[in-house]
Amino acid sequence: MNGNKDHNPLLEKIFEIIHNSPDKQITFAEYMDLCLYDSDYGYYNSEKIIIGNQGDFFTSPSLSTDFGELLAIQLEEFWQTLGKPSSFQLVEMGAGNGNLALTIINYILSHYPNFAHSLEYIIIEKSKALKTKQQNLLTNKFGNLIKLKWCDLDSMSDNSITGCFFSNELIDAMSVHLITFKQKQLQEIYLTENNSQLLTKYDSLSTNEIVNYFDTLSITFESETYPENYQTEVNLNCLQWLKQVFTKLKQGYLLTIDYGYNAQKYYHPQRSQGTLKCYYNHRHHDNPYVNIGSQDITSHVNFTALEKYGKFLGLSNLGYTKQALFLMNLGLGDRLNELSNGKISLTKILQRRQELHNLINPEGLGNFGVLLQGKNLIFRQSETSWQGFIN
Ligand SMILES: C[S@@+](CC[C@H](N)C(=O)[O-])C[C@H]1O[C@@H](n2cnc3c(N)ncnc32)[C@H](O)[C@@H]1O
């Protein structure tokens, strides 16, 4: 199962990091971060990263412009509910190849000129390669039409954002700690090296934050309910990220779209192998120790953790729905209906119908979670509803 360093410079680098670490081991979270984001050889910095039909995986924005256009309708409503401030920031986090930004900005420019005037579009992107792609795509096109910039979350001033932080499939791409329940206790999975072989090893938890995490979620591991060798993931990075977003947001919204479960479902005893998945050449499998640096590694999002930690920080939970309902509320149904009145060819109608259905497929993208959180919103929540979240 384990990687061999022959001809893999990333694996050599990982071995070096393991050797230089005090215990000659690194957590799975550190390993996953290197596999995905190493500045030289990580998957998201490689030539191989193509999001869409030509790549290892596709996302809603890579299917058609419908997702971004419908999302833009919701974003404009956020601007309105904040009282149409003359300076409003949209902060897209993890913008992939930049397609979603392209669609949203195009739609805002053509449908909401007043909103466009107030808008500053900010992108936060961890991958250097993708950031360059995004800049090539967007800078020339919109340079003079809209305020557009790239930033790091760390370097943003506190309370500097009035507007909306949002992401699509960001959190599933963050590295996670791998945890296992063995001999009646929680242990963590680490990576070590022996004879140029990457090996996994169990040891005590690397941080007490993992214990606090499960306490906060009221998840208790007991041998009566959880099977021996139960394995799951803990995304501590997203809690750190949430805290940073909270600190930077002065007033407005945080909108998170991703695949995931609530905590009870995520940590259900029957989900005994967790949610970690790898994507390589259009196929998914569950071995993160092969194709090192050439495959995507993801895990589901625990929406309860975002809600609970968000509330603890001071974010209000404004709504949670599924992508299918969210997009239908924003007008996807009208787009489907319009196909029957249109003057387009049957082939085009069928293609468009398929694109729209893919976005709301209950066994696929339609089942994604959409979570809306807010900070310092002065209106009473009961008096306001957001189009995408109408029940
Ligand atoms: C699965 S891709 C999704 C891309 C895009 N949002 C889409 O829907 O097509 C994940 C994206 O998040 C970026 N990313 C991961 N962790 C990040 C972080 N902590 N901050 C900013 N970007 C991050 C990745 O580099 C990549 O652009």
The ligand as an SDF file (V2000), in Angstrom:
LIG
                    3D

 27 29  0  0  0  0  0  0  0  0999 V2000
  -11.7590   21.3330   -4.7410 C   0  0  0  0  0  0  0  0  0  0  0  0
  -11.0540   22.8260   -5.2820 S   0  0  0  0  0  0  0  0  0  0  0  0
  -12.5300   23.7810   -5.5800 C   0  0  0  0  0  0  0  0  0  0  0  0
  -12.2880   24.9080   -6.5470 C   0  0  0  0  0  0  0  0  0  0  0  0
  -13.4850   25.7930   -6.8840 C   0  0  0  0  0  0  0  0  0  0  0  0
  -14.0290   26.4290   -5.7100 N   0  0  0  0  0  0  0  0  0  0  0  0
  -14.5490   25.0220   -7.6220 C   0  0  0  0  0  0  0  0  0  0  0  0
  -15.6300   24.8460   -7.0420 O   0  0  0  0  0  0  0  0  0  0  0  0
  -14.3210   24.6280   -8.7460 O   0  0  0  0  0  0  0  0  0  0  0  0
  -10.4080   23.4880   -3.7680 C   0  0  0  0  0  0  0  0  0  0  0  0
   -9.7840   24.8500   -3.9000 C   0  0  0  0  0  0  0  0  0  0  0  0
   -9.4950   25.3650   -2.5970 O   0  0  0  0  0  0  0  0  0  0  0  0
   -8.1290   25.8190   -2.5720 C   0  0  0  0  0  0  0  0  0  0  0  0
   -7.7330   25.8080   -1.1380 N   0  0  0  0  0  0  0  0  0  0  0  0
   -7.5860   24.7550   -0.3210 C   0  0  0  0  0  0  0  0  0  0  0  0
   -7.3120   25.1540    0.9340 N   0  0  0  0  0  0  0  0  0  0  0  0
   -7.3110   26.5030    0.9120 C   0  0  0  0  0  0  0  0  0  0  0  0
   -7.1450   27.5210    1.8970 C   0  0  0  0  0  0  0  0  0  0  0  0
   -6.8980   27.2170    3.1640 N   0  0  0  0  0  0  0  0  0  0  0  0
   -7.2380   28.8080    1.5160 N   0  0  0  0  0  0  0  0  0  0  0  0
   -7.4990   29.1380    0.2340 C   0  0  0  0  0  0  0  0  0  0  0  0
   -7.6550   28.2330   -0.7500 N   0  0  0  0  0  0  0  0  0  0  0  0
   -7.5830   26.9370   -0.4170 C   0  0  0  0  0  0  0  0  0  0  0  0
   -7.4490   24.8730   -3.5230 C   0  0  0  0  0  0  0  0  0  0  0  0
   -6.1940   25.3090   -3.9250 O   0  0  0  0  0  0  0  0  0  0  0  0
   -8.4780   24.8840   -4.6480 C   0  0  0  0  0  0  0  0  0  0  0  0
   -8.4270   26.0710   -5.3960 O   0  0  0  0  0  0  0  0  0  0  0  0
  1  2  1  0
  2  3  1  0
  2 10  1  0
  3  4  1  0
  4  5  1  0
  5  6  1  0
  5  7  1  0
  7  8  2  0
  7  9  1  0
 10 11  1  0
 11 12  1  0
 11 26  1  0
 12 13  1  0
 13 14  1  0
 13 24  1  0
 14 15  1  0
 14 23  1  0
 15 16  2  0
 16 17  1  0
 17 18  1  0
 17 23  2  0
 18 19  1  0
 18 20  2  0
 20 21  1  0
 21 22  2  0
 22 23  1  0
 24 25  1  0
 24 26  1  0
 26 27  1  0
M  CHG  2   2   1   9  -1
M  END
$$$$
